[in-house]
Amino acid sequence: MAAVLSPITRQVSKEPRELQRVCVDIRLEDVQDCLVYDRRGGSVPFKNLYQHTKSVIIFVRNFLCYACKEYVEDLSKIPEDVLKGAGIRLIVIGQSMHHHIEAFCTLTGYPYEIYVDPDRHIYQKLGMKREETFTDSGNPSPHVKSGIFAGQMKSIWRAMTGPIFDFQGDLHQQGGAIIVGPGAQVHFCHFDTNRLDHMPINWLLQLAGVQQTLDFSKPKIMHV
């Protein structure tokens, strides 16, 4: 009888040449009935996002975070046929109110599914971190182009010039990424320790079954 393999429910601390894994307890049962909201304010249970297919779900810090903006800009460069070919859904979840979704998608060019968890129920129950931790050995996200000072100034300016002055989420909340489904299968997870600790997108896609490596250094062509 073949051995039963446990799902990969591990956090990744990114090293230059390898993935160093630390166990993380992920219980989808705790969050499956939590509601997330689309850009129109319509609610769906979290489990609907992965029940019938494998999904790559990215949790961002807040919609004003410059690092999250630049990361999602690179997510927007993933061709639709790449996702369809691997049979996966790409989903972003934020923690603002739903009325901020449209502007964030316009700003980043992100065309795929996006929801919000404004009360951070899923963030909290999955155990995502709420404070930033920086280490000397950490490697910053290859998808973030702005320096910390310039990036923070951009975030503050967007907050001040937006139609509603708010920071579109808890500024201390960190994000993460999970690969789940179909059903309650958890294939992989990573919880960010700080704003620059995003999982490299190509690594995520390859873990989800994508067979090619994408070039995120090229600007996205916007059709207007």
Secondary structure, DSSP 8 states (H G I E B T S, - for coil): ---------EEEEE-SS-EEEEE----GGGTTT-EEE-TTS-EEEGGGGTSSSEEEEEE-S-TT-HHHHHHHHHHTTS-HHHHHHHTEEEEEEESS-GGGHHHHHHHHT--SEEEE-TT-HHHHHHT--SS----TT----TT--S-HHHHHHHHHHHHHHSSS-S-SS-TT---EEEEE-STT-EEEEEE-SSTT----HHHHHHHHT--S---TTS------
